């Protein structure tokens, strides 16, 4: 059985792929909850490029 779930690269929760957004820098999956909190970069990109564009520390 195929699933469309992905791991959020901010909070590590498993969510449906259709219910999320890509990281602004690298395109990895960010879940709706993190996105609604204002997070637009994954943990790795937040570390690499700084906290600009994110309201939450990684």
N, CA, C and O atoms as a CHARMM CRD file, in Angstrom:
* protein
*
  232
    1    1 UNK  N      0.84100  -1.18500   0.00000 PROA 1      0.00000
    2    1 UNK  CA     0.00000   0.00000   0.00000 PROA 1      0.00000
    3    1 UNK  C      0.88400   1.24700   0.00000 PROA 1      0.00000
    4    1 UNK  O      1.75400   1.38200   0.86100 PROA 1      0.00000
    5    2 UNK  N      0.68200   2.13000  -0.92300 PROA 2      0.00000
    6    2 UNK  CA     1.46000   3.36200  -1.02600 PROA 2      0.00000
    7    2 UNK  C      0.87100   4.43300  -0.11300 PROA 2      0.00000
    8    2 UNK  O     -0.34600   4.56800   0.01000 PROA 2      0.00000
    9    3 UNK  N      1.75300   5.18400   0.51700 PROA 3      0.00000
   10    3 UNK  CA     1.30500   6.29000   1.36200 PROA 3      0.00000
   11    3 UNK  C      1.88800   7.58500   0.82500 PROA 3      0.00000
   12    3 UNK  O      2.90400   7.58900   0.12900 PROA 3      0.00000
   13    4 UNK  N      1.23300   8.66900   1.15900 PROA 4      0.00000
   14    4 UNK  CA     1.73700   9.96600   0.70600 PROA 4      0.00000
   15    4 UNK  C      2.23800  10.78500   1.89000 PROA 4      0.00000
   16    4 UNK  O      2.17700  12.01400   1.87200 PROA 4      0.00000
   17    5 UNK  N      2.73500  10.09700   2.92400 PROA 5      0.00000
   18    5 UNK  CA     3.19400  10.80800   4.10600 PROA 5      0.00000
   19    5 UNK  C      4.66500  11.19300   3.97500 PROA 5      0.00000
   20    5 UNK  O      5.45500  10.51300   3.31900 PROA 5      0.00000
   21    6 UNK  N      5.00300  12.30800   4.62400 PROA 6      0.00000
   22    6 UNK  CA     6.37300  12.80700   4.64200 PROA 6      0.00000
   23    6 UNK  C      6.69100  13.26500   6.06000 PROA 6      0.00000
   24    6 UNK  O      5.78900  13.52700   6.85600 PROA 6      0.00000
   25    7 UNK  N      7.97100  13.35900   6.36500 PROA 7      0.00000
   26    7 UNK  CA     8.42400  13.83800   7.66500 PROA 7      0.00000
   27    7 UNK  C      8.71400  15.33500   7.55400 PROA 7      0.00000
   28    7 UNK  O      9.46900  15.77200   6.68500 PROA 7      0.00000
   29    8 UNK  N      8.10300  16.11000   8.44900 PROA 8      0.00000
   30    8 UNK  CA     8.35200  17.55300   8.48000 PROA 8      0.00000
   31    8 UNK  C      9.80300  17.78400   8.88300 PROA 8      0.00000
   32    8 UNK  O     10.27300  17.19400   9.85500 PROA 8      0.00000
   33    9 UNK  N     10.50700  18.62100   8.16000 PROA 9      0.00000
   34    9 UNK  CA    11.91400  18.88300   8.42400 PROA 9      0.00000
   35    9 UNK  C     12.12800  19.97800   9.45900 PROA 9      0.00000
   36    9 UNK  O     13.23900  20.48000   9.63200 PROA 9      0.00000
   37   10 UNK  N     11.03900  20.34300  10.14900 PROA 10     0.00000
   38   10 UNK  CA    11.12200  21.29000  11.26600 PROA 10     0.00000
   39   10 UNK  C     10.80200  20.57200  12.57100 PROA 10     0.00000
   40   10 UNK  O     11.60000  20.60900  13.50800 PROA 10     0.00000
   41   11 UNK  N      9.63500  19.91600  12.64600 PROA 11     0.00000
   42   11 UNK  CA     9.17800  19.30300  13.89500 PROA 11     0.00000
   43   11 UNK  C      9.29800  17.77800  13.90100 PROA 11     0.00000
   44   11 UNK  O      9.05100  17.14700  14.92900 PROA 11     0.00000
   45   12 UNK  N      9.67200  17.18000  12.77200 PROA 12     0.00000
   46   12 UNK  CA     9.84500  15.73000  12.63000 PROA 12     0.00000
   47   12 UNK  C      8.55700  14.92800  12.73500 PROA 12     0.00000
   48   12 UNK  O      8.61800  13.70800  12.89100 PROA 12     0.00000
   49   13 UNK  N      7.39700  15.56400  12.65600 PROA 13     0.00000
   50   13 UNK  CA     6.12400  14.84000  12.63000 PROA 13     0.00000
   51   13 UNK  C      5.86700  14.30200  11.23300 PROA 13     0.00000
   52   13 UNK  O      6.26300  14.90900  10.23800 PROA 13     0.00000
   53   14 UNK  N      5.20700  13.16800  11.16900 PROA 14     0.00000
   54   14 UNK  CA     4.83400  12.59200   9.88300 PROA 14     0.00000
   55   14 UNK  C      3.45300  13.10400   9.50600 PROA 14     0.00000
   56   14 UNK  O      2.49500  12.93800  10.26000 PROA 14     0.00000
   57   15 UNK  N      3.35500  13.72500   8.33900 PROA 15     0.00000
   58   15 UNK  CA     2.10900  14.32400   7.87000 PROA 15     0.00000
   59   15 UNK  C      1.88500  13.95400   6.41400 PROA 15     0.00000
   60   15 UNK  O      2.80600  13.50000   5.73500 PROA 15     0.00000
   61   16 UNK  N      0.66800  14.14800   5.93700 PROA 16     0.00000
   62   16 UNK  CA     0.37200  13.91000   4.52100 PROA 16     0.00000
   63   16 UNK  C      1.13200  14.92300   3.68000 PROA 16     0.00000
   64   16 UNK  O      1.18200  16.10600   4.01600 PROA 16     0.00000
   65   17 UNK  N      1.71600  14.46400   2.60100 PROA 17     0.00000
   66   17 UNK  CA     2.51300  15.33100   1.73400 PROA 17     0.00000
   67   17 UNK  C      1.68900  16.46500   1.15100 PROA 17     0.00000
   68   17 UNK  O      2.20600  17.55600   0.90900 PROA 17     0.00000
   69   18 UNK  N      0.40800  16.20800   0.92700 PROA 18     0.00000
   70   18 UNK  CA    -0.45000  17.23200   0.34700 PROA 18     0.00000
   71   18 UNK  C     -0.82200  18.31900   1.35000 PROA 18     0.00000
   72   18 UNK  O     -1.42500  19.32700   0.98200 PROA 18     0.00000
   73   19 UNK  N     -0.46200  18.11500   2.61900 PROA 19     0.00000
   74   19 UNK  CA    -0.80100  19.07000   3.67200 PROA 19     0.00000
   75   19 UNK  C      0.45500  19.73300   4.21200 PROA 19     0.00000
   76   19 UNK  O      0.73300  19.67200   5.41000 PROA 19     0.00000
   77   20 UNK  N      1.20600  20.36000   3.33100 PROA 20     0.00000
   78   20 UNK  CA     2.42400  21.03900   3.74100 PROA 20     0.00000
   79   20 UNK  C      2.96500  21.90700   2.62800 PROA 20     0.00000
   80   20 UNK  O      2.36500  22.03200   1.56100 PROA 20     0.00000
   81   21 UNK  N      4.10200  22.50100   2.89700 PROA 21     0.00000
   82   21 UNK  CA     4.73400  23.43000   1.96300 PROA 21     0.00000
   83   21 UNK  C      6.21400  23.11500   1.87100 PROA 21     0.00000
   84   21 UNK  O      6.76900  22.49300   2.77800 PROA 21     0.00000
   85   22 UNK  N      6.86900  23.53400   0.78700 PROA 22     0.00000
   86   22 UNK  CA     8.31300  23.31400   0.67800 PROA 22     0.00000
   87   22 UNK  C      9.10300  24.39400   1.41500 PROA 22     0.00000
   88   22 UNK  O      8.64300  25.52700   1.55500 PROA 22     0.00000
   89   23 UNK  N     10.28800  24.03000   1.87800 PROA 23     0.00000
   90   23 UNK  CA    11.22900  24.98900   2.46000 PROA 23     0.00000
   91   23 UNK  C     11.57500  26.03500   1.40000 PROA 23     0.00000
   92   23 UNK  O     11.77500  25.69300   0.23400 PROA 23     0.00000
   93   24 UNK  N     11.64500  27.29900   1.79700 PROA 24     0.00000
   94   24 UNK  CA    11.97200  28.37400   0.85700 PROA 24     0.00000
   95   24 UNK  C     13.35100  28.22200   0.22200 PROA 24     0.00000
   96   24 UNK  O     13.56900  28.69300  -0.89400 PROA 24     0.00000
   97   25 UNK  N     14.28100  27.57500   0.91200 PROA 25     0.00000
   98   25 UNK  CA    15.64400  27.44100   0.39700 PROA 25     0.00000
   99   25 UNK  C     15.87800  26.14700  -0.37400 PROA 25     0.00000
  100   25 UNK  O     16.39100  26.17300  -1.49300 PROA 25     0.00000
  101   26 UNK  N     15.50100  25.00900   0.22300 PROA 26     0.00000
  102   26 UNK  CA    15.88800  23.73000  -0.38700 PROA 26     0.00000
  103   26 UNK  C     14.71600  22.90100  -0.89000 PROA 26     0.00000
  104   26 UNK  O     14.92000  21.92700  -1.61400 PROA 26     0.00000
  105   27 UNK  N     13.48600  23.26900  -0.51800 PROA 27     0.00000
  106   27 UNK  CA    12.31900  22.56000  -1.02300 PROA 27     0.00000
  107   27 UNK  C     11.88400  21.35300  -0.21800 PROA 27     0.00000
  108   27 UNK  O     10.93300  20.67900  -0.61300 PROA 27     0.00000
  109   28 UNK  N     12.54700  21.04500   0.91200 PROA 28     0.00000
  110   28 UNK  CA    12.10300  19.91600   1.72900 PROA 28     0.00000
  111   28 UNK  C     10.77200  20.24500   2.39300 PROA 28     0.00000
  112   28 UNK  O     10.35900  21.40300   2.44500 PROA 28     0.00000
  113   29 UNK  N     10.11700  19.22900   2.89100 PROA 29     0.00000
  114   29 UNK  CA     8.74700  19.32800   3.39000 PROA 29     0.00000
  115   29 UNK  C      8.65000  20.02900   4.74400 PROA 29     0.00000
  116   29 UNK  O      9.39600  19.71400   5.67100 PROA 29     0.00000
  117   30 UNK  N      7.71600  20.98900   4.84800 PROA 30     0.00000
  118   30 UNK  CA     7.34800  21.64200   6.10600 PROA 30     0.00000
  119   30 UNK  C      5.84700  21.45400   6.27300 PROA 30     0.00000
  120   30 UNK  O      5.07500  21.78400   5.37300 PROA 30     0.00000
  121   31 UNK  N      5.42500  20.92000   7.43200 PROA 31     0.00000
  122   31 UNK  CA     4.00700  20.63200   7.65500 PROA 31     0.00000
  123   31 UNK  C      3.18800  21.91400   7.82400 PROA 31     0.00000
  124   31 UNK  O      3.74200  22.99300   8.03600 PROA 31     0.00000
  125   32 UNK  N      1.88100  21.78100   7.72700 PROA 32     0.00000
  126   32 UNK  CA     0.98500  22.92800   7.85900 PROA 32     0.00000
  127   32 UNK  C      1.11400  23.63300   9.19900 PROA 32     0.00000
  128   32 UNK  O      1.10400  24.86300   9.25500 PROA 32     0.00000
  129   33 UNK  N      1.23400  22.87200  10.27200 PROA 33     0.00000
  130   33 UNK  CA     1.30900  23.47900  11.59900 PROA 33     0.00000
  131   33 UNK  C      2.53500  24.38000  11.70900 PROA 33     0.00000
  132   33 UNK  O      2.43300  25.50800  12.19000 PROA 33     0.00000
  133   34 UNK  N      3.67800  23.89600  11.27100 PROA 34     0.00000
  134   34 UNK  CA     4.89300  24.72200  11.30900 PROA 34     0.00000
  135   34 UNK  C      4.75700  25.91700  10.37400 PROA 34     0.00000
  136   34 UNK  O      5.14600  27.03100  10.72400 PROA 34     0.00000
  137   35 UNK  N      4.20800  25.68800   9.19000 PROA 35     0.00000
  138   35 UNK  CA     4.03200  26.77500   8.23500 PROA 35     0.00000
  139   35 UNK  C      3.10200  27.85200   8.80100 PROA 35     0.00000
  140   35 UNK  O      3.36400  29.04400   8.64500 PROA 35     0.00000
  141   36 UNK  N      2.01400  27.42900   9.46000 PROA 36     0.00000
  142   36 UNK  CA     1.08400  28.38900  10.05400 PROA 36     0.00000
  143   36 UNK  C      1.71700  29.15400  11.20900 PROA 36     0.00000
  144   36 UNK  O      1.27900  30.25700  11.53500 PROA 36     0.00000
  145   37 UNK  N      2.74500  28.57900  11.83100 PROA 37     0.00000
  146   37 UNK  CA     3.48800  29.28400  12.87600 PROA 37     0.00000
  147   37 UNK  C      4.46700  30.29900  12.28100 PROA 37     0.00000
  148   37 UNK  O      5.09600  31.06600  13.01000 PROA 37     0.00000
  149   38 UNK  N      4.58800  30.29600  10.96000 PROA 38     0.00000
  150   38 UNK  CA     5.46200  31.24600  10.28600 PROA 38     0.00000
  151   38 UNK  C      6.80800  30.70100   9.87900 PROA 38     0.00000
  152   38 UNK  O      7.66600  31.45200   9.41500 PROA 38     0.00000
  153   39 UNK  N      7.01200  29.39200  10.04400 PROA 39     0.00000
  154   39 UNK  CA     8.29000  28.78100   9.67900 PROA 39     0.00000
  155   39 UNK  C      8.30700  28.53500   8.17400 PROA 39     0.00000
  156   39 UNK  O      7.42200  27.86000   7.64800 PROA 39     0.00000
  157   40 UNK  N      9.29300  29.06900   7.48400 PROA 40     0.00000
  158   40 UNK  CA     9.38100  28.88600   6.03200 PROA 40     0.00000
  159   40 UNK  C     10.68800  28.21700   5.60500 PROA 40     0.00000
  160   40 UNK  O     10.91600  27.99600   4.41600 PROA 40     0.00000
  161   41 UNK  N     11.55200  27.89500   6.58500 PROA 41     0.00000
  162   41 UNK  CA    12.79900  27.18700   6.30000 PROA 41     0.00000
  163   41 UNK  C     12.91300  25.96800   7.20600 PROA 41     0.00000
  164   41 UNK  O     12.51100  26.00900   8.36900 PROA 41     0.00000
  165   42 UNK  N     13.46200  24.88500   6.66900 PROA 42     0.00000
  166   42 UNK  CA    13.69000  23.67800   7.46100 PROA 42     0.00000
  167   42 UNK  C     14.80300  23.92700   8.48400 PROA 42     0.00000
  168   42 UNK  O     15.45600  24.97000   8.46000 PROA 42     0.00000
  169   43 UNK  N     15.01000  22.96400   9.37700 PROA 43     0.00000
  170   43 UNK  CA    16.04700  23.10100  10.40700 PROA 43     0.00000
  171   43 UNK  C     17.42000  23.35200   9.79800 PROA 43     0.00000
  172   43 UNK  O     18.14600  24.24600  10.23400 PROA 43     0.00000
  173   44 UNK  N     17.77200  22.56300   8.79200 PROA 44     0.00000
  174   44 UNK  CA    19.09800  22.68100   8.18800 PROA 44     0.00000
  175   44 UNK  C     19.31900  24.05100   7.55600 PROA 44     0.00000
  176   44 UNK  O     20.38200  24.64800   7.72400 PROA 44     0.00000
  177   45 UNK  N     18.32500  24.55100   6.83200 PROA 45     0.00000
  178   45 UNK  CA    18.47100  25.85400   6.18100 PROA 45     0.00000
  179   45 UNK  C     18.45200  26.99400   7.19200 PROA 45     0.00000
  180   45 UNK  O     19.09500  28.02200   6.97900 PROA 45     0.00000
  181   46 UNK  N     17.71900  26.81900   8.29000 PROA 46     0.00000
  182   46 UNK  CA    17.71700  27.83600   9.34100 PROA 46     0.00000
  183   46 UNK  C     19.11200  27.94500   9.95300 PROA 46     0.00000
  184   46 UNK  O     19.59000  29.04500  10.22800 PROA 46     0.00000
  185   47 UNK  N     19.76100  26.79900  10.16400 PROA 47     0.00000
  186   47 UNK  CA    21.12400  26.80600  10.69400 PROA 47     0.00000
  187   47 UNK  C     22.08100  27.39500   9.65800 PROA 47     0.00000
  188   47 UNK  O     22.93200  28.22000   9.99000 PROA 47     0.00000
  189   48 UNK  N     21.93900  26.97300   8.41700 PROA 48     0.00000
  190   48 UNK  CA    22.85700  27.38600   7.36400 PROA 48     0.00000
  191   48 UNK  C     22.70900  28.85900   6.99900 PROA 48     0.00000
  192   48 UNK  O     23.71200  29.55100   6.81700 PROA 48     0.00000
  193   49 UNK  N     21.47200  29.35200   6.88900 PROA 49     0.00000
  194   49 UNK  CA    21.23300  30.69800   6.40300 PROA 49     0.00000
  195   49 UNK  C     20.79000  31.67400   7.48100 PROA 49     0.00000
  196   49 UNK  O     20.57100  32.85000   7.18700 PROA 49     0.00000
  197   50 UNK  N     20.65300  31.22200   8.70800 PROA 50     0.00000
  198   50 UNK  CA    20.21900  32.09600   9.79800 PROA 50     0.00000
  199   50 UNK  C     18.71000  32.00900  10.01100 PROA 50     0.00000
  200   50 UNK  O     17.99100  31.36900   9.24300 PROA 50     0.00000
  201   51 UNK  N     18.25900  32.65500  11.05200 PROA 51     0.00000
  202   51 UNK  CA    16.85800  32.56200  11.44800 PROA 51     0.00000
  203   51 UNK  C     15.94200  33.47000  10.65000 PROA 51     0.00000
  204   51 UNK  O     14.72600  33.39200  10.83200 PROA 51     0.00000
  205   52 UNK  N     16.44800  34.31700   9.78600 PROA 52     0.00000
  206   52 UNK  CA    15.58700  35.18900   8.97600 PROA 52     0.00000
  207   52 UNK  C     14.60700  34.33900   8.18000 PROA 52     0.00000
  208   52 UNK  O     15.00200  33.37100   7.53100 PROA 52     0.00000
  209   53 UNK  N     13.34600  34.69800   8.23100 PROA 53     0.00000
  210   53 UNK  CA    12.32300  33.93200   7.52200 PROA 53     0.00000
  211   53 UNK  C     11.71400  32.85200   8.37900 PROA 53     0.00000
  212   53 UNK  O     10.90000  32.06500   7.89500 PROA 53     0.00000
  213   54 UNK  N     12.08600  32.79600   9.64000 PROA 54     0.00000
  214   54 UNK  CA    11.52500  31.82000  10.55900 PROA 54     0.00000
  215   54 UNK  C     11.20800  32.49200  11.87300 PROA 54     0.00000
  216   54 UNK  O     12.00400  33.28500  12.37500 PROA 54     0.00000
  217   55 UNK  N     10.04800  32.18500  12.43900 PROA 55     0.00000
  218   55 UNK  CA     9.68200  32.76300  13.73200 PROA 55     0.00000
  219   55 UNK  C      9.96700  31.80300  14.85700 PROA 55     0.00000
  220   55 UNK  O      9.65700  32.08900  16.01400 PROA 55     0.00000
  221   56 UNK  N     10.55100  30.67200  14.53600 PROA 56     0.00000
  222   56 UNK  CA    10.80700  29.63900  15.52900 PROA 56     0.00000
  223   56 UNK  C     12.25300  29.20600  15.42200 PROA 56     0.00000
  224   56 UNK  O     12.76300  29.02400  14.31600 PROA 56     0.00000
  225   57 UNK  N     12.92300  29.03800  16.55100 PROA 57     0.00000
  226   57 UNK  CA    14.29600  28.54000  16.53500 PROA 57     0.00000
  227   57 UNK  C     14.29600  27.04600  16.26700 PROA 57     0.00000
  228   57 UNK  O     13.44000  26.31100  16.76000 PROA 57     0.00000
  229   58 UNK  N     15.26400  26.60900  15.48000 PROA 58     0.00000
  230   58 UNK  CA    15.33500  25.18500  15.13200 PROA 58     0.00000
  231   58 UNK  C     15.94600  24.37600  16.22600 PROA 58     0.00000
  232   58 UNK  O     16.07900  23.15900  16.09300 PROA 58     0.00000
